[in-house]
Every structure is written in structure tokens, then in C-alpha cells.
Amino acid sequence: MSFRTRLAALTAAATLLTALVATAPAQAATVTYGQDVSGYQGSVNWTAQWNAGSRFAYVKATEGNYYTNPSFAQQYNGSYNVGMIRGAYHFAIPNGAGAAAQADYFVAHGGGWSKDGKTLPGAVDLEYNPYGATCYGLSQASMRSWISAFLNEYHARTARWAVIYTTTDWWTSCTGNYSGFWANSPLWLARYASAPGTLPAGAPTWSIWQYSSTGPFAGDSNQWNGTLDRLKVLACNGAC
């Protein structure tokens, strides 16, 4: 994701665990630590990540309707194989292909879902445009319509509502701080600070908080707002 300053290859697991304890931000009473990665990280040592305390991972699968992560299989399957709950994410390009076409491309290239207890619903990454205008040249109403169409198509294809990754600033600027999606879509909030801060309008809570782009884990470091058992409920869409 374009927020991150890139992290070099991680060192020994013991060093990582020390860093996690030392740098963990203020948090809810119970959180579960995890991470997200993209093609930039390449081949990830998932055993080291697990030993450092990571228990879930989101892996970039696609961008627009033209890019697939060349390291997706190693990252997605590797995190699963060490015992993590993992999911895929799609970097949205709202001024590119249509929303439904991008959702279909995502599902076709790793963004699907299965009720196996270890697969999270796919996430749509909605953030500052790395290629041009912050809101991709769309009006707030057009952006809301694009997001709605993506979510609806993803739900039609997988029976799950996608997680929404965003920042409060981008959401406010580009959707008009729209509150209508949070009844179905969990919020994955990006904010590199000691606390999550203000949430987008209508969001009852953050489900995942991306709190650091500089460790302790490969890629970006995250917290799930609850126990590992509660994360499994999200993965299963209830009981498995």
C-alpha cells in the first residue's frame, strides 16, 4: 500500500519480538497482532513472522484490472501454512475499470473466500491516488457509487461483504464522510500513530488498525480489535 515506507528484511525472531513489546502503541484491552504485505516484500519468512507474534495477514492480490502481485502465492499460502488467518486485498483504481469489473478481477486472482476458518473476507484498499488526483477525479457522489458497486459485486460473487481499508482523511475528502457502508463492511483503518484517532462517520469501531509501516512485522503492522477467536468468527462469517 502506498502509505508504507518500505521495511527491509526482518532479522531474527527474538529481535522482532522485543521490538513488538517495546513499540506497541496504545491499544484496546485485547488485540491480536498481524500484518499486510504486497509484492514489494517479495518472499516473506513466515515462520519468523509467526514467531514474532503475527497471527493474521492481508496480502495484496490485485490492482485495478491490470496487475497481480507476483509474490501472491508465496505470501498467501505461506502465511496460511504457518497457521495464520489470512486474506487478500485489492488496490482500487476508481477512475480505471468499472467497479464490478475490478471486483471480478480480484475474485479471479486470489480474492475469493472459503469457509475454512483461516480465510478472511477480501478487502478493498481505498486511499490516496498514487498516480494523480487524490480522489481519482471523481465527485464524492461518484466515489460512493463506485464503492457501492464494488461491494455489491464482491458480495454477489463470494457471499461476503468486503472489508474497507482507508484513512479518515481520505474517506472524508473523497466520499463526503459517508456513513452508509459500515453496517456490512468492517473498517480497516490506516493511521500511523499511538492511537486510531477519529473514525469515519458512522463507523461503530475499527476492526483492524494499521498502526505502523516500519515494523515490527514485514510490510505494515496491524492490530485486530479483539481476540483471535473473534477474528476466526470474521473468517468463518459465524461458526465454522
N, C-alpha and C positions, 0 to 999 in steps of 0.2 A: 504494500500500500504506500502511497506517495507521502504519507506523513513521516515515515520512518527515516531516521538516519541509520545507515546500514551497520549491522553488527558483524564484526569479524568472527571467525570460527571460535567456538567456545573452548575453554580449557577443561581441566579435569573436573569431574562431577563434584568433588568435595569443595572446590573453589566456588563453583556455581551455587552450591547450597549455602555457603557462607554469605555470598552476595545477596541471595534471596532474603535471608534473615535480616541482613544489615540494611537493605534498601527498600524493603516492602513499605508501601505507603499506608496511610490511614485506611482502614477497611471496615466492612461490616463485621458483625460478631463471628460469622462463619463464612469463609470464602474458599473457593477451590482455584488453584493456580493453573494457568495454561498459557498458550502462545498462538500466534499465527505466523505463517511463513508464505513465501512466494518463490518464484523462480530465482530471485536474487540470492537466496540462501543456498541454492543447489542441493547437494546431497547432505542431509542432516543426520547427525549421530543421535538417533532417537533413544538409545539406551542411556546416553549421558543426560538427555533432557528429562527422561523419566527419573533418573537417579537424583537430579537436581530439584525434583518436586513438581514437574509439569504433569498434569493429568488429562488435559484436553488440548486439541489443536484444530485450528481452522487453516485450510490450505487453499491458496489461490488456484482455481481451476481455469478460469477464462476471463477475457476482457472483450467487451463489445461482441462482435460476431466474427472476430478475425484472429484471436490469439488464444493459445492454450499453453499452460505452464509446462515447459519441457521436463521439469523435475516433479511433476504432479504424482506420478505413480510411486516414486521412492518416498515422497513425503506423506502422501495419503495412506499408502499401505504400510509404510514403516512405522508411522505413529500408531496405527491400529495394532500392528504385530507386537509392540511392546506393552500393549494394554490400555492405551489412551482411547478416550472417546474423541472421535474426530468428525469434521465436516468440511465441506468445500465452500468457497466463496467466489462470487462473480464481481469483477470491477465493471460497474455500469458506465456506459457511454451514452447518455440520454440524447445527444444530438447525432448519434450514429444510426444503426439499425433500429427498427421498431422494438418496443419493449417485449412483446411476445416473442419476436424472433430471437432476441438476446436470451430470454428465459429458456427457450427451446435449445439454443446453442449450449447454454450452461448445463442443462439436464443431459444433453447428449455427450458432454465431455467431462463427466465426473461429478456433476452437481445433483445427482439423484439422491433418493433416500430409501432406506430399508429399515424395517422394524427389527433390528438385531441387537439393540441396546447399546451399540457403540457408534452409531451414525447420527450426527446432529442434522437438523434441517439445514438446507443451504442458506447462505447469507448473501445479500446484495449490498455491495460496497458503494455508498453514495457519498461522494466527497468532492473536494476542490478539483476542478478540471486541470490535469497536468499539462494539457495541450492547448489551453486557450482560456476563454472567459469562465469565471468561477462557476457560473450556473449553466454552462454549456449553451448560452444564448437562448435559453428557454425562459418564458414567463413563469411566475410561481404557479399559476393555474395549469400550464402545460407540464410543468415538472410533476405536480401532483397527479395529473392524468397518466403520465409515463410510469411513475412508480406504481400506481394502482394497476395498470395493465400488466406490469411485470409480476407483481404479487399474485394477481389473479391467474395468470398463465402458469406460474410455478405451482400454485395450489392445484390447478386443474391437472397438471402433469404428475404431481407427487402426493397429493392429498395433504401436504404440509404448507403452512404459511412461512415464507422466508423470514429469517432474521434480518433486521435492518442495521447496518453499520453506518454511523455518521458522527458528525460533531454537532453540538448545539448551534454553533455559529453558522455552519453551512445550512443546516436544516431551517434555521430562522430566515436566512437570506434567500434561500432558493425555493422553499416551499411555503413561505409565509408563516412558518412555525405551525404547520398543520398538525392537528391532533388526532386525525381520524384513523390512523393505521395501527395504533398501539394495542387495540383490543385483541388483535390477532398476532401481530409480529413483535417478537421480543426485541428490545433495544440493546444494541451493541454500541456502546458509547466510546468514542476516542477522546481522551484528554490526558495529556502528559503532565500530571500534577500530583499533589499529595491527596487529593480528594476528587470525586467525579464532578462536583460542581453542579450548576444548573442544568436540568434536563430539558429536552424539547417539550413543548406544550403537550399536556395530556398524558405523557408517559408516566405510569404509576411508579416505576422504579427502573434502574438499569439492570439488565440481566447479565451482560458481560461488559467489563470496563477494560479497555486497552489503556494501560497506565504508563507504559514505558516503551520507547523504541531503542533503548540502549542496554537491555538486559533486565533481569538475569538470564533470560532464555534466548535462544536463537530467534531471529525475526523480532516480533513485538511481543511484549509480555502482557498478560491479561489476567483478570480475576472473573470467576463466575460467582454471582451473588447468592451463594448458598452452599450446601453440602454436595459431595459427589453423588449421593443418592438422588438429590433433586435434579442434578444435571442428567442423570440417567432417565428421569421422568421426561425431560425435554427430548432426549434422544428417542425414547420409545413412544412419545406422544401419549403418555399414560403408563400403564403397566405393560411390560413385555411378556 
